[in-house]
Amino acid sequence: MIAVVFPADFHRRACAYATAVDQVLRRECAHAEVSSHDHVRGQHPAFLEAARAQPGR
């Protein structure tokens, strides 16, 4: 098994983005007041910002 260690901030943002995508795919946010696209897009910039800050990218 290979373990990859990321800073806590990156992990938190990646999890938030993955959760938003999962909610859209499972239609858990269908009753929400925002569109599915906006639900995912809300987490995307924070995730990309954290990813770009990682060394070796």
C-alpha contacts under 8 A as a table, 3 or more apart, distances in Angstrom:
res1	aa1	res2	aa2	distance
6	F	10	F	6.38
6	F	11	H	6.34
7	P	10	F	5.49
7	P	11	H	6.37
8	A	11	H	5.04
8	A	12	R	6.05
9	D	12	R	5.15
9	D	13	R	6.25
9	D	50	A	7.26
10	F	13	R	5.23
10	F	14	A	5.99
10	F	47	F	7.13
10	F	50	A	5.29
10	F	51	A	6.74
11	H	14	A	5.13
11	H	15	C	6.05
12	R	15	C	5.22
12	R	16	A	6.21
13	R	16	A	5.06
13	R	17	Y	6.19
13	R	43	Q	7.51
13	R	46	A	6.38
13	R	47	F	5.07
13	R	50	A	7.20
14	A	17	Y	5.16
14	A	18	A	6.06
14	A	47	F	5.60
15	C	18	A	5.04
15	C	19	T	5.91
16	A	19	T	5.12
16	A	20	A	6.22
16	A	43	Q	6.55
17	Y	20	A	5.14
17	Y	21	V	6.33
17	Y	40	V	6.83
17	Y	43	Q	5.04
17	Y	44	H	6.12
17	Y	47	F	6.57
18	A	21	V	5.13
18	A	22	D	6.07
19	T	22	D	4.97
19	T	23	Q	6.06
20	A	23	Q	5.14
20	A	24	V	6.39
20	A	39	H	6.53
20	A	40	V	5.26
20	A	43	Q	7.19
21	V	24	V	5.23
21	V	25	L	6.25
21	V	40	V	5.79
22	D	25	L	5.06
22	D	26	R	6.06
23	Q	26	R	5.17
23	Q	27	R	5.78
23	Q	28	E	4.90
23	Q	29	C	5.99
24	V	27	R	4.81
24	V	28	E	6.20
24	V	29	C	6.06
24	V	30	A	7.53
24	V	36	S	5.89
24	V	39	H	7.77
24	V	40	V	7.57
25	L	28	E	7.78
27	R	30	A	5.29
28	E	31	H	7.54
29	C	32	A	5.15
29	C	36	S	7.13
30	A	35	S	7.96
30	A	36	S	7.36
32	A	35	S	7.41
34	V	38	D	6.13
34	V	39	H	6.34
35	S	38	D	5.20
35	S	39	H	6.18
36	S	39	H	5.00
36	S	40	V	6.44
37	H	40	V	5.45
37	H	41	R	5.92
38	D	41	R	4.83
38	D	42	G	5.89
39	H	42	G	5.55
39	H	43	Q	7.47
40	V	43	Q	5.71
40	V	44	H	6.48
41	R	44	H	5.01
41	R	45	P	7.29
42	G	45	P	7.05
43	Q	46	A	5.80
43	Q	47	F	6.44
44	H	47	F	5.20
44	H	48	L	6.19
45	P	48	L	5.12
45	P	49	E	6.04
46	A	49	E	5.12
46	A	50	A	6.27
47	F	50	A	5.24
47	F	51	A	6.13
48	L	51	A	4.95
48	L	52	R	6.04
49	E	52	R	5.26
49	E	53	A	6.36
50	A	53	A	5.17
50	A	54	Q	6.77
51	A	54	Q	5.49
52	R	57	R	6.81
54	Q	57	R	6.26
